[in-house]
Amino acid sequence: MPTQFAKTFKRSLLATVAFVVIVAASQLQAGSQTPRQSAAILTQLAQRQTAQRQTVQNTVVAVESVGMTVSDMDRAVDFYSNVLSFKKVADVEVLGTEYEQLQGLFGVRLRVVKLQLGNELIELTEYLTPKGRPIPIDSRSHDRWFQHIAIAVRDMDKAYQHLRKYKVQHASTAPQRIPDSNQAAAGIRAFYFKDPDGHNLEIIYFPPGKGDPKWQKPTNQLFLGIDHTAIVVSNTAASLKFYRDLLGLKVAGESINYGTEQEHLNNVQGARLRITGLRSPGGPGIEFLEYLEPKDGRSLPADAKPNDLLHWQTTLVVKDVAAIGDRLRLNQTTFISPSVVAIPPQLLGFKKGMLVRDPDGHPLRLVEKAD
């Protein structure tokens, strides 16, 4: 016996099909379209309705990792391991047509290293061939290629002094405390800095009652794990349509941040941000940073490629990557990979994948795991 959900879905689907048929028939009757044109319209509308009605099994089930392109793998691994306490869990080299298609680049030979902190993963990729470009020296926190990972810490003062011991490059002037006037984020402390290639990183301290409760568990570890990755977006509504409506992530929190603390955290004078946090069923969150002020943040360079050091890629696990791909194509998403690519699952940890760009050009890798 069908469930109530199935009955409701069936009625809705039949209503949609009936509506499409009526529209097509009326166009034929009016003589505005030929039969062939009307059939094409009918097919296109039906495909769009089917894609938009994909069930939850085809949305994102986890944010698996956050990755970045590095220039010197040994130097990068040394930094993340010794300075930030990550542990290496995989180290492979790959080459071949399937990886060229996945990355959208010819002649690639990649060294890929996965590092773990707490329960979260980062993935570092060095292009042995072809080499890409460095991060622009004048990059700013409100340029729309900005992305970082936020590493939760047990004690902000100790973590900051630890970073100073290793002479890390500052991005913030100093650790900043979000004031009590911002109820959503009051008491959170944060500091931006850079890795050896210039990738932005953040350490973040959550006081009791803020953030994921797991960051409050007793521990002797100073660096705990990755709370989220943050990306600068030009329009929160457009980004929500992509991440929430097409990929199925859920909004977890929102705030408007401004004032001297926020300005010195981001090192952007006059910074006023709309911040929106999203979550999937597993893994770190994805956080939008929309700069309401200033408005002069630059767009991602049109010729940016995955071997450039400004390239980050957030890996999202889905159950059916082909279905997600169809949905994204219907919504005019930009693809880096020409299509879904099948690869040996024992090398990178997934059997099918593709790279796409969000509305502001941030790369996402959508992957399907082996059964």
HELIX and SHEET records of a PDB file:
HELIX    1   1 GLN A    4  ALA A   30  1                                  27    
HELIX    2   2 PRO A   35  GLN A   52  1                                  18    
HELIX    3   3 VAL A   56  ASN A   58  5                                   3    
HELIX    4   4 MET A   73  ASN A   82  1                                  10    
HELIX    5   5 THR A   97  GLN A  103  1                                   7    
HELIX    6   6 MET A  156  LYS A  165  1                                  10    
HELIX    7   7 PRO A  213  GLN A  216  5                                   4    
HELIX    8   8 THR A  236  LEU A  240  1                                   5    
HELIX    9   9 LYS A  241  LEU A  246  3                                   6    
HELIX   10  10 THR A  260  ASN A  266  1                                   7    
HELIX   11  11 VAL A  321  LEU A  330  1                                  10    
HELIX   12  12 PRO A  345  LEU A  348  1                                   4    
SHEET    1   A 8 LYS A  87  LEU A  95  0                                        
SHEET    2   A 8 ARG A 109  LEU A 117 -1                                        
SHEET    3   A 8 GLU A 120  THR A 129 -1                                        
SHEET    4   A 8 VAL A  60  VAL A  70  1                                        
SHEET    5   A 8 TRP A 312  VAL A 318 -1                                        
SHEET    6   A 8 PRO A 363  GLU A 368  1                                        
SHEET    7   A 8 LYS A 352  ARG A 357 -1                                        
SHEET    8   A 8 THR A 334  PHE A 335 -1                                        
SHEET    1   B 8 LYS A  87  LEU A  95  0                                        
SHEET    2   B 8 ARG A 109  LEU A 117 -1                                        
SHEET    3   B 8 GLU A 120  THR A 129 -1                                        
SHEET    4   B 8 VAL A  60  VAL A  70  1                                        
SHEET    5   B 8 TRP A 312  VAL A 318 -1                                        
SHEET    6   B 8 PRO A 363  GLU A 368  1                                        
SHEET    7   B 8 LYS A 352  ARG A 357 -1                                        
SHEET    8   B 8 VAL A 341  ALA A 342 -1                                        
SHEET    1   C 8 GLN A 169  HIS A 170  0                                        
SHEET    2   C 8 ARG A 189  LYS A 194 -1                                        
SHEET    3   C 8 ASN A 200  TYR A 205 -1                                        
SHEET    4   C 8 GLN A 147  VAL A 153  1                                        
SHEET    5   C 8 PHE A 223  VAL A 233 -1                                        
SHEET    6   C 8 GLY A 285  GLU A 293  1                                        
SHEET    7   C 8 ARG A 272  ARG A 279 -1                                        
SHEET    8   C 8 LYS A 250  TYR A 258 -1                                        
SHEET    1   D 3 GLN A 169  HIS A 170  0                                        
SHEET    2   D 3 ARG A 189  LYS A 194 -1                                        
SHEET    3   D 3 GLN A 176  ARG A 177 -1                                        
END                                                                             
